[in-house]
């Protein structure tokens, strides 16, 4: 990147991606778009230049934040129901199959398995 502040822009784009695709009302298409966007950000994060004089630790947490965002989107995608304040317009009913928590296990940025407890 030629910009001295690319991390700030990626974080801003991530915030918008999560707001638009994992809002209170979401569906499979929005979730997939969010996963695709975050996957792209993860693919470039190691190529970014961090300017620590501008924001001392801003860049160091970016990969972790992106990984958590992707895990959140993947869990929401696998949870095909509406529950509480989060509404899946493509799955409006509550399902007992999803009554517990959903977690994602990652290795090297790849989902290994989804775990329901």
N, C-alpha and C positions, 0 to 999 in steps of 0.2 A: 504494500500500500504506500502511496505517496503522501497520504495525510498523516500529520503528526498525532491525530486523535481518532484512529479508526475504531478503537475499542468503544468509545462513547457512542459512535454511530451504530455499531453492532448491538450494543445494549439497548439503545433506543428502538432499533428495528425489532429486537426480541420482545420488548415490552408491547409494541404494537401488534406483533404476531400473536402473542398470548391473549391480548385483549380481544382481537378480532376472531380468533379461532378457538379459544377456550373460554369464552365468555359464559355467562349464566345459561344462555341458550346456545347449544351447539349441535352439530350432527357429524356424520362420518366424513363428509366432504371437507368440512371446515377443519376437523381434527387432522385429516390427512394432509391438508395444505399446511397446517402448522408444523406437522412432523417433517414435511419436505423442507420448509423454510429453516427450521432449526437444524436439520441435517446438513443443509448447505452452510449455515453459519459455523457448525462444527468442522466442516471440511476445510474452512479457511482460517480457523482460529490460530493454528500453529504458524501461519504465515504472516500474521499481523505484527506490526512494530508497535511496541508499547512505549509511551512517553511517560516515564515515572515522575518527571518533574512537574507534569500537569496534574496528575491524580495518582498519588504514590502507589496504591495497591489496586487500582481500578482494573488493570489488565490481568493481574494474577488470578483473579477469581472468575474470569470470563468463561473458561472451559468448564468449570464446575457448574456455573449457573446455566450454561447451555445444556449440559448433561442432565441436570435436574429438570429443566424445561421439557426436554425430550421424554424423560421418564414420565412426567406428569401427563403429557399428551398421549403417550402410548397406553398408560393406565386408563385414561379417560376413553380412549378408542376401544379398548378391550371390554370396558364396562358398558354393555349395551342395555342401559336402562336409565330411567330418571329417578333421582333420589334426592331428597332435601331441596336445597336451593338450586341445584344444578339440573338442568332440563335438557335431555337429548330429544330434539324434535323428531328424529327418526326412530326413537324408542321411548315413547311417552309413559309407559307403564313401569312400575317398580317390579323387580324380579328377585325372588328369594335366592337365586343362584349367586347374586352379587351382594348379599346381605353383609358380608365381611369386608375386610380391606383387600386392596389389590396392590401388589408390589412388583417391581420389575428388577430382574437381575441382569447386570451388564458386565460384559468383558470386552475391553478394547472398543467401547462405543457401540457394541452390537448387543441387541437384546438376546439373552440366552434363554430366559423363560419368564413367564408371568406367574406370580404366586398369589393365590387367594387364601386368606386366613379368616 
